[in-house]
Amino acid sequence: MVSKCILTLVFVTIFQTASFSQSNNHWTRSFNEESSLLSGAVVGGGAGPAAIYYNPSSISEISESKFSLHASLFSFHFHKIKNALGDGEDLSSILGVVEPRFLSYMVQPKKYPDWSFELAFLNNENTSVEFSTSVDKIIDIILSLPGDERYFAQFQYLNNYRDDWFGGGASWKINPNLFIGGSMFLSVKSLEYKFLLDIEAYPLDDSIVENDQLVPFYSANFQHSEFLKFSNYRFLWKFGMIYKKEKFSLGLSITTPSVNIYSDSKKVSNKEKQANIKAPGSDEFLPDYVIPDYQEKKDVEANFKSPLSIAAGCTYYFPDKLKTLYTTVEFFSGIDPYRIVQAEENPYLSSGYVYDNLPFNEWLTFVHGANPVLNAAVGYSWSIRENLILMAGYRTDFNCRKDLDYEPYIDAKKIKNLDLDLHHLTSGLVFTIKGQDLITGLQYTVGRNREQAQFANLSDPVEYNTEIMAPLQGTPQNTMNTFYNSISLYFGATFNFGGGN
């Protein structure tokens, strides 16, 4: 009966469906166990079951085999974006999710006492951002028609990202002071992105009379939509070492860039259309156009790179042997702008005016990249009494895409994002009951980004904006301010199996 319950929990942990999003932050992860309560400041030691991820050489820190199951992380995310669609046009969302996080089995064989092994599934990132709103007002935007018109705009945004890792690792105890180790992972990155801006402007009456003549009714409209979805499978490796003394330990861990293996579930579309828009200062209509395209499966190439990173950490053990201080820094290298998704356009994409005046080439191409980032974390543990430990930590989580120079793809499509710098505060307790560890705690995350370019300017629209070459919009300003808060609750357990197996 117990084995059946464990198998059921394992199945739920790995295959539970949850929301997800590409955040462009390297340290958003929380694995639901001791390392999370210490904010991941464990490269110098003390990573526990998450050693395979933070520093595989510390797998050898275990004194007994362990099975870790951390099946639930309740998270509540609050977004508030001021002036996102123009002055006074704000966006907000509240999202609550239950997320699977971490599963591992650590083994210390009797026949090889200097070796330790670990198998693990972990969810490296699993976040979501979704907005949907409309702007509806009465204004005089079609200057060639008398009176006011109804101006109606619909906006939708979805950015879901998830990164699951499946891997194994090993550590060798060279001597009582020196440990080395390595691990290998299959990373499965899944991204779904949608952006829609649909605008209509039309008269309030279908019978418009000007100078005793009936003016034909028409609707001015503009639509721009983007969509992509794919899963990308990649291999990567981690190598680490730890040097331990009585009062401290020092650690180093290197993560290789990922290697592309395979992609599936690939879909990409891009559509733009314009109709019944007059040129500024003229009675002549600009040419109507529509540029739709869609490709999927084998006709789409996806390649979601991840960077080289180098982490160093120090763990200091206080003389009273009740308190421990943890510190870690990690440098992530930059990634030059590249095509994350691309596909050949349909030969009948459009014609005439579009070919002569609009950038239709690489219509189904999206680009991505990353700036170098340096993050730091500090953690603290205190053994309050026997079988009860208090843990706390703080870590930075700087956005790697913020202010990125996309040369030579400046005019190419980018996945629109909030590009937030995040700060994480963690705290919780570890209970040891009959030799088993129970973990509970919370994480509070705050993020801010000021003076970001608006998604669109719908507060000051004009019939045709020559500055941005788009109709029924104003010029986007750098006045968008994003405020993000998140609270996550941790629950987990580690089952110890006595001496080496």
N, C-alpha and C positions, 0 to 999 in steps of 0.2 A: 504493500500500500504506500509506504514512504517513497519507494523508488518511483512509483507511478506519479506521485505528487511532484517529485523533483523533475521528472521528465516533462510533465505538463508545464511547470514553471519555466524550464529551459526553452520549450517551444514558444511560449508566450513572449519570453524575453527577446528571442531572435526575430520572430515574425510579426510581432505586434505592429499595427499600422499607426503612424503618427504624422503630424504636420512637420514640414521641414523647409529650410531656406538658406540660400547662399549669403553669408554675412561678410565675407572677406576679412574675418578676424581669425587668427591662428589659435588663440587660447580660449575659445568659447566653451570647450569641452568640460564636462563634469562626469566622472565615472561612478558616482554614487558610493564611494567608500573612503577609506582613510585619506588617500591622496587628495580627494576633493575637499575635505575639511581643511586641509593644509594649503589649499589653493594651488596645488600642483608644484609646490616648492620642494620637490623631493628627488631631484637629479643626484644630489649628494648622499642619498640614502633615505630609508623610511617610506618607500613607495608602496610597500605591501603588495597586494595582488596586482596593482597597476605597474609593477616593475617592468613588465614586458614592453610597456609603452614609454615610460619616462626614462628608464635606463636599464636595459636588459641585464647588465652585470649584477644588479641588485636582486635578481631572482634568487641568488645564492644566500641572501640574508635570511631566508626561511629556515626554521629548525624542524619543521614538520610539513607534510603535504597538506594542501589547502584546496577546498572548493569554494569559490566565491560566486554568489548569486545576488545581483542587485537589479531587481526587476522593475522597479517603479521610481520615477522621478516626476513629481507633480510640479509643473511650472506655470506661472502666470505672467504674461507679457503685456506691457502697456506702452503703446506708441501714441505720441502726440506730435503732429507736424504742423507748425504754424506757417501760413502763407504758402502752402504747398502748390496751390493752383492759382495764385494771385493774392494780392493784399486782402486779408480777411477771409480767404478761402482755405480753411484748415482741413486736415485729415486726422482721424484718430481710430484706434482699434484696441480691443482687449481680447486676448487669446489665452485660454487655459488648455493645457495638454498633459497627457500621461505618457511618459517617454521611456522606452527600454534603454538601458545603458551598458551594462557590463556583466560578463560571464567569463570565469577563468578556472583552470585547474592547474595547480602547481604541484610538482612531484620531485621528491628528493629520494632517489633509489638507494637501497641498502648497499648494492654491489659497487656503486660509484659515489661514495660520500662527498667527493669534492665537486660533483656535478648536480645541477638543479635544472629542471625543465618546466615549461609552462605553455599551455594552449589557451587561447582567449578569443572571445568575440567582444568587441566594444563599439559603441556608437560615438565616433569622434566629433560629430556635429549633427544637430537636428533642430533646426529653427524654421520659423515661418513668418512672412510678412504679407498681409493682404489688406487692400483698401478698395472700397467701391463707393462712389458718391456722384452727385449731379449738381449742376449749376443751372438755375432756371430764373430768368429775369426778363423784364420788358425794357428794351433800350432801342435807340435809333442807330442801328449798325449798318443797314443797307441804305446808303445815302441816296441812291437813285430812286428809292420808293418813298412816297410821302408817309409821315407818321412813324410810329414805333413798330418794332417787330418783337416777336418772342425769340429769345436767345436761350437755347437749351443745349447743355453739354453734359455728356456722360463720361465718367472716368473710372477705369478699373485697373488695378495693379495687383499682381500676384508674383511672389518670389519664394519658391519652396526649395530647400536644399537639405540633403542628407548625405552623410559620409560614414559608412559602416566598414569596420576593419575585422578581418579574420586572419589569425596568425599564430605562429609558434616561436618560441625562443628558448635559449639555453645559456647557462652561466657556469663558469669554471672558477673555482676557488684555488688560485695558484698557491697562495700561502695565507696565513691568518689575516694578513693586512691588505692583500691585493686580489681583486676580482675582475674578470673580464666577461663580456657576454655579447650576444647578438640576437636579433629577432628579424623575422620576415613576415610581411603582411600582404594580403590582398585587400586593396581599398576599392570599395564600390561607391562611387559618387553619383548621386541622382539629383538632377536639377530640372525644375519646371518653372518657367517664367512667362508672364503674360502682361502686356501693356496695351491699353485701349484708350483712345481719345476720339470721341464721336460728337461732332458739333453740328447743330442745325440752327438756321435763322430764317424765320418766315413771317409774313404779314399777319396781323391780327384779324383781318377781314379778307375774304376771298374776292371781294368786289371793291377795287381801289380806283377812285376817279381822280385824275389830275388834269387840269386845264380842259375840263369837260370831255376828257377821253378816258376810256376804261384801260387801266394798266393790267396786263396779264399777270396773274398770280404765279410766283415761283418761289422755291425754297433754295437758299444758299446753304451748302453743306460741305463738310470736310471730315474725313475719317483717317486715322492712322492706327494700325494695330500690329503688334509683334507677338510672336509665340514661339517658344522652343521647349523641347522636352527630350531628355536622354539620360541614360545610365552609362557611366564610363568605368571600366574595370582596369586597375593598375596595380603593379607590384612596387614595393618599396622595402628598404632595409634600415635597421637601426643597429648601431654598434656602440658599446659603452665600456667604461671601466670605473672602478671605485677603489680608492685607497683609504683604509680605515685605521684609525688610532683610537686610543682609549677615550679621548675627549672630543674627537671630531672625525669626520669622514669627508673626502673630496670626491666629486664625481664628474665625469665628462660623457656626453652622449651625442652622437652624430646621426642625423637622419638623412638618407639619400634623397635626391629628387625621385619622383615616381616615374615608372616606365609604363607607357601605354600598352595595353594588352588587347582590349576589345571594347566595343560599344554596342548597345542595343536600345530598343524603345525610342528610336530617334525620330523626331518630328520637328520641322521648322517652317514657319510661315511669316510673311510680311505683306501687308496690304496698305495702300494709300490711295485715296480718291478725293477728287475735288469737283464741284459742279456749281454753276451759276454764280461765279465770282467775277465781279467787274474790276478792271484795272484801276488803280488810284487816279483820280482826275480825268476819267474817260467814261464814255457811255458804252464802250466795247467790253464784251465779256472776255475774260481770259479763257483759253481752251480748257474744256472739261477733260479730265483724265481719270483713269483707274489703273493701278499697278498691283495686281494680285499675284501671289506665287506661294506654292507649298510643295515641300518635298518630304519624304520620310524613308525610313529603313536604310537600305543599301545606298540610296542616293545622297545620304547625308554623312558627313565626316564630323566626328566629335573628338575633342582632345583636351582634357581638363588637367592641366599640369599642376604640380605642387613643388615647392622649393626645397633646396638644401637648407638644413638648419643645424646649428651647433649650440648645445646647451651645456652649461657648467653650474655646479651646485656645491654648497657646503652645508653640512649638518653638524651643529655644535651641541654636545651633551653637557649640561650643567653638572657641577660637582655633586649636587645632591641626588643626581640620577633620577629626579622626578620631572625635570623640565628639559625640553629640547627646542632649539631654534633651527629653522630650515630656511635656506635662501637658494634661489635659482635665477639665472638669467639665460635667455635663449635668443640667438640671432637667426633670423630668417632671411635668406638671400632674396634679391629681387628676381622677377621673371620679365624678360623683355616682352612687349606687347605681341600677341600672336592670335591666330584665328582659333577660337574655341569651338565654333561651329561654322561649317561652310557647306554649300551645295551649289550645283550648277543651276542657273536660272532657266526657266521655261523659254524656249525660243520665241514664243508668242507673248512674252511678258507685256509689251506695250508697243506703241509705234508713234510716228509723227512727232508731235510736240514733246512728248516725254523723252524720246531718243535725242532730240536736239537740245533740250533745256534742263533736264533733271538727271541727277546721278543715279542711274538704274543699275550700274555694274555692281557685282557682288551684293545683290539685293538680299540674298539669304545668308550673308556672312555676319557673324558677331565676333567681336574681338575682346580679349581679356588680357590681364597682366597683373604685376604686383610690384610694389615698392619694397625695398629692404625694411625690415622692422626689427626692433630690439624690445623684448618684453622682460619684465622682472617680477618675481614673486617672493613673498616672505611668509613663513608659517611658524606656528608656535604650538607646542603640546605640553600639557601639564597633567601628570598623574595625580589626580585629586585624592584618590584613595585606591586601595587594591581593587582591581577589576573595573575601574572607572577612569577614563581619560578625557580631558577637555582639549579640543583642537580648534584652532582659528587660523585665518590667513587672509592675505590680500594679494591680488595680481593685476597688472596692467594687461590690456588687450587692444593694442593699437591696430587701426584698420590699415591693411596693406594696399588698398586701392585709392585711398584718399589723395587727391591732387596728383594722380598718376599722369605722366606724359605719354600719350598714345602714339607718338611718332613711330613709324610712318603711317599709322592708321587713324589719323586725327578725324577724318570725315566718316569713318566706318561706324556701324552701329555698336553701341555698348549696352550691356545689361544694366539698366538703371537701378541704382541702389541708394541706400541711405548713408553708407560709408561712415559709420559711427566709431569713434574711439570709446572703448568700454573699460569699466573698472569693476572688479568683482571682489566682494567681501564674503568670507565664508566662516562658519562656526558650527560646532556640533559635538556630540559625545560618542564615545565608543565604550560599550558595555561588554564585559566578558562574563558569560554565564555558562557554567559547567564546561569550560574550555572552548566555547564558541563565541565569536565576536558579532555583536549587533551594532549597527551604525545608524545614527539619525542626526540630522542637522539641516541647515538651510544656507542658501546663497542669495545675496542681494546684488544685483547688477544695475549700474547706472551708465547711461551714455548720452552724450550731447554732440551736436554738430550744428554750428551757426554759420550764417551767411553762405548757404549752399544754393546752387542754381535751382530755381523752381522747376517742377515737372512741366508746367505750362502756366501761362498767364491768361486766366479767364476773367479777371476782374476789370481789365482795361482793354477789351478786344476792339479791333478795327476790321473792316471788311477784308482788306488784304494788307499784310504787314510786309513791306519790302525789306525790312531789316533782317527778318528771319525767313523770308520767302515762304510764308504760310498764311492761309486765310483764317479769319474769324478768331484771331488771337492777338494778345499784346506781346510785347517783348519780355521774355522771362528775366526776372531780376534775381540778384544774389541775396535774397531776403528770406529764404526758407530756413527755418530753425526746427531741428528735430530733437525731441526729448523722449528718452527710452528708460523704462524701469522694469525690472523683472525680479520675481521672487521664486526660488526653486526649493522644494522640500526633498531631503534625501532620506531614503530608507534602504537598508541592505543587510546582508549577513555573510559571514565567512565561516565555513565549517572546517575545523581542524581534525586531522586524522591521526594524531599521535606521532610517534617517531617515523623515520623514513620508511617508505613502502618498498 
